[in-house]
Amino acid sequence: MLRFSLALVLLAISGPAVAEDFNIELRGRLFVDFAAFEEDFASLQDSRDDNQFRAARLGVQGGWDDFSFVAELDFGGDKISVKDFRLRWSGEQFNVTVGHQKTPNSIEYITSSTVMTFQERAQPAQAFRYDRRVGVLVSRGGDNYSLAAGVFGGAISDDSRDFDITDSSVVAARATYAPVNEDGRVVHVGIHGRLYNRDSAEPESVRFRARPGTALANRYVDQRTAADSSTLVGLEGLLIQGPFHLMAEIATEDADGAADATSWAVMGGIMLTGESRVYRASDGVLRAVTPSAPVSEGGRGAFELVGRIDQLETDLAGRQTTYTAGLNWLVERNVRVMLNVFSADVSGPARFGEGDFQGAQIRFQVNWP
């Protein structure tokens, strides 16, 4: 797989397309994070400054006729991992996508990290092991709706585990509807579900956990179960009204009737420079905002003030509630500087006992094309 990806990169750089209607181009993203935070728990007290390449992706994308493809590797976090590695056929009535891809769960999970409101996804998009898996997805979308369903096998692990495919399977589906879908004015509702199964001999487990605000933090609520299967249902909503947007999600997962967890989030923001968040109904996701006065044209870019509250509650590992505020500076459509300030309260029989966590993180982000 690594050789195939590198071959595609070389093809993109080296010469003319192999067919008149064939196109291929480089794609990628680079996120650099700098964080400072304090942990104050019954069995953990620490104060840290840290930094990382949160994402360092390089790949190619392109297509021909009714086919398109993406092949992308991530070199962030001191490892190599396979991200999108998929081929899509787009028909008049529906699309079929095969390969390593996201399962159809959660508006925030499916929305690209390059355009998310916050630096890290909220707890509902973290807690339930949403990930890319090898499988087949059938989807259809229109001016105000999207439908997607798929059958998936395991996820491709990173290079520390020799790119093994985990021994698990997922059946997942999502449906969204936007009764209002106009420029600068959107109302979106959605529902998604998932059936998850694993081989009991494998170490991969039904597990509920999430980090508060930064990927550099610990997971203070972390519940493992012995379940071999689980059922998940989630609801989502989105409102865009001019420069203001509000999004909410809730999901609950039942692990074989033996344990369950629920997670929810409410988040929103206002574009201080007057732009509106961009929505694509055919996929039910947010898209990139183009500043009305980008810095490259002598402007100041776009500024967005944001806030979020999210929570994860488990049966046996406690509850984590996080409060986040932030300011995003959109220098260009594909260049952002983001500041997040966050605080988390942890209660119950959590991993390090009860306590709290607070900190701040700044991100420098660029993506292409």
N, C-alpha and C positions, 0 to 999 in steps of 0.2 A: 504493500500500500504506500509506503514511503517512497519507493522508487517510482510508482505511478504518479504520485503528487509532484515529485521533482521533475518528472518528464513533462507534465503539463505546464509547470512554471517555465521550463526551458523552451517549450513550444511557444508560449506567450511572448517570450523575449526575442526569439531567434529569427522569426521570419514571417512570410505571408501565410495567410490561412490556407488550409488544405482544400477548401472548397469555397466557391463564390459566396455562398450564404452562411459560411461558418465564421463565427467570431469568438475571440478569446481575449481576456484581459486580466491583469493582476488585480487582486483585491487584498485587503488587510486592515488591521487596526493596531494601535499601540496605546495602551493605558498605563500611565505611571502614577502610582499612589504614594503619598507621604502622610503618615498618620501618627497621632500621639493620643494615648488613652490610659486610663487608670482602671484597675480591677480591684474591687473591695468586697470579697466574699469570705464566708466562714473559714474556708481552707485555702484561700488564694488571695494574696494582696500583692499587687505589682503595679508598676508604672513604667510604660514603655514608649519609645519612639521607634518607628519602623517604616520601611518603604519596600516597594516591590513593583515589578512589572506585572500588573494584574492581568493584562492580555498583551500578547505579542504575536499576532496572527499574520500568516502569509499564505496566500492561495491563489487560485484562478477561478474565473467564472466565464461562461459563454454559452453558445448554443448554435443550433442550426434548425431550419424548418420549425417544427413544433416541439423541438427538444431543447432543454437547457440543462446546465450542470454547474455544480459548485464542488471544489475540492480545496479543503483548508486545514492547515495544521496550526496549533497554538504552541508557542515556545515559552510562554509565561509561567511563573511559579516554579522555576528550576526543573521543568519536565517538558516532554513533548507529548501533546495529546491531539487526537483526531477530533475535529469539529464536524462541520457539514462535509459530507462526502456522498453526494447524491445526484441522481439523474431524474429529470422531470419531463413527462410528456403532457402537453397542454392541448386538450381537445375542445371541441365546441361546447360540450355539455359538462365535462368534468376534467380534472387533472389527476394524473397518477405519478407519484414520486416514490422511487426506490432508492435504498441506500441508508447511510447513517445520518439521521435527521431527528429533529425535535418531535416529541409526541404532542398531539393536539390537546394541551392542557394549559389554562391560565393565560389571560391577556398579557400580564406582565412577563411571564416566562417566554411566550412566543415573540413578543416585541423585542427587537434587537437591542443589545446592550449599548449600542452606539447612540440610541435616542431615548433611553429610559430617563425618567424624571430624576432618579437618584443614582448614586454611584453603585449601590448594591440593590438587588431585588428585595422586596418585602418578604416577611416570613412565610406567607402562604405559597410563594413561588420557590422557597428554599426547602421547606420542612418535609416535603413529601417525595423527595427523590425524583423530581422531574429531570429527565436527561435525554440526551440523544441516544437513539437505539437503531439497530439495523432492522429495517422493516419496509412495509409497503403502506403508503398513505393515499387515500382517495379523497379528493376535495372538490368543492364547487363553490363559486361565489358570484355575487351580483352587486347591484348598486346599493343594496341595503342589507345584505345578509352574507353569511358564510357557513358552510358545512364541511366537516372534515372527520374522517374515521380511518383508523389504521390498525394493523396487526404487526407487532414488533417482537424481535428476539432480544438478545442481550445488548449491552453497551460495550463499545470498544474501550478498553482501559488504556492508560498512558504507558510511556516507555519503561517506567519502573516495573511494570508487570508484563512487559513484552507484547503489548497491544492485544492481550487476550480478550475474547468476547465473553462477558459474564453469562452465566447459565440462568437466565430468567426470561420471562415473557410478559408482554403487556398488550392488552386490547384497550384502545382509548378513542374517545370521540369528543367533538366540540361543535356547538351550534351558536351562532350569534345573529342578532337582528338589530338594525338601526332604524327605528321609526322616523327619526330625524337625521338627515345626513346632508348638510349643506356646508359650504365654505364658512368656517368660523362658528358653526352651530351643529352639534352632534349629540344624539342620545343613543347609547349602545347598551344592550343587555346580552348576557351570554350564559351558557351552562356547559359544563364539561364533566366527563367521568372517566374512570379508569379501573380496569381489573388487572391486578398484578399477581404473578406467580413466580416462585423460584424453586430450584432444586434444594431440598433440605440438606443435602450434603455440601452445598456451597456456603462460603462464609458470608456472602451478601445476604442482608437481612432486611425485614420490614423495620424501618428505623425512622424516628421523628426527631429532627434537630435543625437548628438554624443559628446563624451568627447575627449579632445586632449591629448593623450599620457598616461594618467593614470586614473584608475577608481576612484581615490580619488578626482579628479577635478569635478567642476560643468559642466553642459552642457550649454555652453554659447550661442549656436544657438539651439533653441528649438521651432519648429513650430507645433502647433496643428491645425487640421482641423476638420470640421464637417462632413466630407465625411463618407459614409457607405461602400465604396468599393474603390479599387485602382488597378492599373495595373503597374507592374514593369518589366523592361528588363535590363539585365546586360551582359557585355562582359568581358572576362579575358584572360590573356596571361602569359606564363612563359617560361623563357629561362634559361637553366643550361649549362654552358660551363666550365668543370673542376671545379676549386674552386669558380667560380663566378656564381651568379644567379641574375636574374632580373624578377620581377613580376609586372603586372599592372592590374588594374580593373577599370571599370566605370559602374555605374548603374543609372537609372533614374526611378522615380515613379510618376505616374499621379494619383492624388486623385480625382476621379469622375469628372475630367475636371475642377475642381475648384481651384486646387493648385498643384504644382509639385516641385520636388527637384531633384538635380543631385549631385552625389558624385563620386570622382575619387581618385586613389592613384597610385603612382609609387614607388616601393621599391626594394631594392636589398642588396647584401652583398658579401663579399669575405672571404673564409676560409683561414686565414693566415697560417694555418698549413697544407694546401694542400688537405684536404678532399673535397668531393663533396656533395651537397645537394642530398637527396634521393627522388625519385618520384615513385608513383605507378599509372600506367596508368589505371588500371581497375576501380579505383575510382576517378582518376584525382585529387590527393592530394599529398602534401609533407609528407614524413615520417621521422622518427628519424635518425639522423646521429650518427654513431659509431666512436668515436675518434680513430685514428690510434695508439695513444700512451696514453691510459687511465691512470689516476693517480693510480688506483689500481694495475697496472702492472709496476709502477715506472716511468711512463711518465708524461707529463705536461698537458695532455688533448688536446682539440682543441680550437682554438680561431677564432672568426668570427667578422669582422668589418662590420657594417650595416648602411644604411641610407634610409630615406623615406620622401616623400612629399605627403600630401593628403589634400583634400578639400571637404567641404560640402557647397552647395549653395542652398538656399531656396527662395521662392517667397517673403515671408513677414517677415522672422526672421533673415535675414542677411546671411553672408558668413563667414566660418571659414576655415582658411588655417593653417596647422600644419607642422612643420619641425622637424624631429627626427633623431638623430644619436645615435649609440650604439655600445657596445662591449659585445659579448657573450662568456662565458667560459664554454665549455662542459667538465665537470670534468669526467663524465662517460656517457654512452648512455642515462641514465635516471636521471642524476644530472646536473643541470646548475646553473650558476650565471650570471645574466644579468644586465647591466647598460644601461639605456636610458636617454638621455638628449633631451629636447623638448622645442619648442617655437611655440606659436600660435598667429596669427593675426585675429582679429574679426572685421568685418566692417558691416555697414548697421544697420537696426533696430533690433539689437540682444537683448537678454534677459536682459543684464546689460549695454547695450549701446556698443559703439565701444571701443576697447582697445586691450590689449595683455596679454598673459599668458606665463610664462616660468618656467621651473623646471627640476628636475632630479629625477630618481627613480632607486632603486636597488632591484632586486628580487633574492631570494634563492628558488630553485625549486628542488623537487624530486618527481618521480612518479614510480609506480610499477604496474604490473610486468615489 
